[in-house]
């Protein structure tokens, strides 16, 4: 099972609604399917050039390792050489900070991942979780 384009668009819509609700800085959102392919991506006006790549790196790291990027962040603090090596294997496309959240169905099946960036990492994660849950899925931050 995988996220549909409609699912991905719904997640982005709700993620950006959470951004507006909290008055966070402009964000970029990338939604990946279970195989790591981009299902949808959107950047708000005012985001910087690298924001879409950072959002992708958060989601890519989460889906590639099968854990939310908050867990990757903790692992990077405890095992920096391991995470650095994994990042090299991913050609640098792994951003181990909060904001990369796995998308699961109610039975725990992995459907994809969402990466959000633009504000503080904790704020990015708040928006990703809100978007995933409002779209009817289960968010897995790795906490």
HELIX and SHEET records of a PDB file:
HELIX    1   1 UNK A    5  UNK A   22  1                                  18    
HELIX    2   2 UNK A   51  UNK A   65  1                                  15    
HELIX    3   3 UNK A   69  UNK A   78  1                                  10    
HELIX    4   4 UNK A   80  UNK A   89  1                                  10    
HELIX    5   5 UNK A  121  UNK A  134  1                                  14    
SHEET    1   A 5 UNK A  38  UNK A  43  0                                        
SHEET    2   A 5 UNK A  28  UNK A  33 -1                                        
SHEET    3   A 5 UNK A 110  UNK A 117 -1                                        
SHEET    4   A 5 UNK A 100  UNK A 104 -1                                        
SHEET    5   A 5 UNK A 138  UNK A 140 -1                                        
END                                                                             
